[in-house]
Amino acid sequence: MCRSIKTLRPPALPEEATEDDIRAAALQYVRKVSGFHHPAAHNREVFERAVDEVADATARLLDGLEVRGAHSGVRRPAREPQPDAV
């Protein structure tokens, strides 16, 4: 879908994905789906909320994946919940 989104799990990524990696992937996804690189002011809140939700879902996915044959014991630390956008 979006070629600039990279795989964020081992062994494709030799280290654990950072929150910045996850957020960048979420931003690319929302940009691709919405068709907006930078949303207009009247769409900014919903755009940012979507990026936050996709980043949270991505972190949960990575936290729950069991990658067999990769670096044994590689698990991401649980992320702290982000406050809802107001």
N, C-alpha and C positions, 0 to 999 in steps of 0.2 A: 504494500500500500504506500507507505512513505519510506523511501529509500534512505533517508537520513536518520531514521530511528535505528539505533544499534541494539544488538542483543545484550541484555544486562545481567545474564547469569553465567556462572562458570560452566564450561571452560572458555566460552567465547570472550568473556571479560575476566582476565586473570585475577582480579581482586573483586571484593564486594562492591556492588554499585552504590554510589553515594546518593544522598538526597538530591544533589545537583544533577547527577546523571538521570535520576528518575524524573525530576521536574522537567528537564530538557526534553526527554522523550514524550512526556505528557503534553508539553507545549507544542511540539511538532505534530502530535496526533490531533490536538484540538485545532490547530491551524489548518491541517489538511482537511478535516471533516467540515469545518465551518467555511473554509474558503477565504478566511481573513488572516493576513499576516499580522496586522495590527488592527484590532477592532475599533470601531468608532466609539466615542464616549458613551453613547446610549447602549452599547453592547458590552462595554468593558466589564461590568460586574458579572454578567452571566458567563462571559468568556473566562474570566479568572476563576470563577467557581467551578467551571468545567475542568480547567487545568488542575485545580486542587483535587477534585474528585477522581480524575484519571490517575494522578500521582498517587493518591491513597490506595486506589485499587491495584495499581502496579506494585506498590510496596507490599500489599497483602499477598499478591500473587507470588512475588519473589520470596517472601517469608515462608510461604507454604510449599514451595517446590522442593522436591527431593531429587537431586541430580545424582544419579548412580554413576559410578566410574569416574567422577570428577574429584576434586579436592575433598577428601573425606572430612566431614564435620564442618564444612563451610555453611554457615547459617547467618543470615542477616540479623542484627539486633532489632528487636521490635521498635518501631517508630512510635514516638509520642503522638497522640491524636492532635490534629491541628484544629484550632478554634474555627467555628463556622464564620464565613464572611458575612459582614453586616451591611 
